[in-house]
Amino acid sequence: MVVLSVILGVLLIIVGFSCIFTPLATFLATGYLLGIILLVYGIAGIIRSFGHKADVLEWILNILSIVVGVVAIIRPGNTLVFDGIILILIACWLLAQGIIQIILAFKTKSENKGWYWGLIVGILAVLLGILAFLNPMFTAVTAGILVGFFFVEAGISLISMGVAFGSDE
């Protein structure tokens, strides 16, 4: 088990560096990932719907998830639409997060001496959200690099867990 964990960890690190060095290609693959997620979500929802009395709306949602997932996987142009939606969602999330952070900073101003740190983080998040709307290519490249760092971190974690648990055997 230790050897398998180390091998998988090394493979994840290699994939991670590949993602870091090709961030745009990595980001463009997220449309396929979203299609697969929708497909699996729809199938799991239909299986779950057989287990209990699901209403018509739940059935429609699950079937629609399967259809959209299959279409996203089969037609490459559709994955670009998903990639665009992901970029918009990232920008909206950054803006919303920043606005909420700013509001919370001012609300806790009287109780919190370091309230200005929340304000600074909120302002930075709003600025990043605006940048994400104005320059989606920057957001796509950044997202691809972050996915790469996630894989590298997951690989290191898998190797360290394998070695740590392997020493107990």
WORA-V307129 format. One record per residue. N is the residue number from 1. SS is DSSP state (h for helix, s for strand, l for the rest). PHI is phi in whole degrees, 0 to 359 (none if undefined). OMEGA is omega in whole degrees, 0 to 359 (none if undefined). Layout:
n=<N/N>
ss=<SS/SS>
phi=<PHI/PHI>
omega=<OMEGA/OMEGA>
This chain:
n=<1/2/3/4/5/6/7/8/9/10/11/12/13/14/15/16/17/18/19/20/21/22/23/24/25/26/27/28/29/30/31/32/33/34/35/36/37/38/39/40/41/42/43/44/45/46/47/48/49/50/51/52/53/54/55/56/57/58/59/60/61/62/63/64/65/66/67/68/69/70/71/72/73/74/75/76/77/78/79/80/81/82/83/84/85/86/87/88/89/90/91/92/93/94/95/96/97/98/99/100/101/102/103/104/105/106/107/108/109/110/111/112/113/114/115/116/117/118/119/120/121/122/123/124/125/126/127/128/129/130/131/132/133/134/135/136/137/138/139/140/141/142/143/144/145/146/147/148/149/150/151/152/153/154/155/156/157/158/159/160/161/162/163/164/165/166/167/168/169>
ss=<l/h/h/h/h/h/h/h/h/h/h/h/h/h/h/h/h/h/h/h/h/l/h/h/h/h/h/h/l/h/h/h/h/h/h/h/h/h/h/h/h/h/h/h/h/h/h/h/h/h/h/l/l/l/l/h/h/h/h/h/h/h/h/h/h/h/h/h/h/h/h/h/h/h/l/h/h/h/h/h/h/h/h/h/h/h/h/h/h/h/h/h/h/h/h/h/h/h/h/h/h/h/h/h/h/h/h/l/l/l/l/l/l/l/h/h/h/h/h/h/h/h/h/h/h/h/h/h/h/h/h/h/h/h/l/h/h/h/h/h/h/h/h/h/h/h/h/h/h/h/h/h/h/h/h/h/h/h/h/h/h/h/h/h/h/h/l/l/l>
phi=<none/296/298/297/297/292/298/297/297/296/298/297/295/297/298/300/293/299/295/296/278/229/294/291/297/298/297/296/284/293/298/296/299/297/298/295/298/297/298/296/300/295/296/297/295/292/299/294/294/291/283/218/284/272/279/299/299/294/298/298/299/294/294/297/298/296/299/296/297/294/298/295/283/282/256/302/298/290/294/295/296/298/299/296/296/299/298/295/296/299/298/297/297/298/297/297/300/296/297/297/297/296/299/296/298/289/293/262/303/287/263/238/293/265/301/292/295/297/296/297/297/297/296/298/296/297/298/295/297/296/299/296/289/283/225/297/295/301/295/297/296/298/297/297/294/297/298/300/297/298/296/298/297/295/295/299/297/295/296/293/292/298/292/294/283/289/285/277/284>
omega=<179/181/179/179/180/179/178/178/178/178/177/179/178/178/179/179/175/178/181/182/176/188/181/177/178/180/181/177/182/176/175/180/178/176/178/179/179/178/180/178/180/179/178/179/178/177/179/182/176/183/179/181/179/178/184/181/179/177/180/180/180/179/178/177/179/182/181/178/179/179/180/182/186/184/184/179/180/178/176/176/178/178/177/178/179/179/179/179/178/180/179/180/179/178/181/180/180/180/179/179/179/179/180/179/180/179/183/184/184/183/190/180/182/183/184/176/176/178/180/179/179/179/178/179/178/179/177/177/177/178/179/176/185/183/183/179/176/180/180/180/179/179/178/178/179/176/177/178/177/180/178/179/180/178/178/179/180/178/182/177/179/179/181/181/179/181/179/185/none>
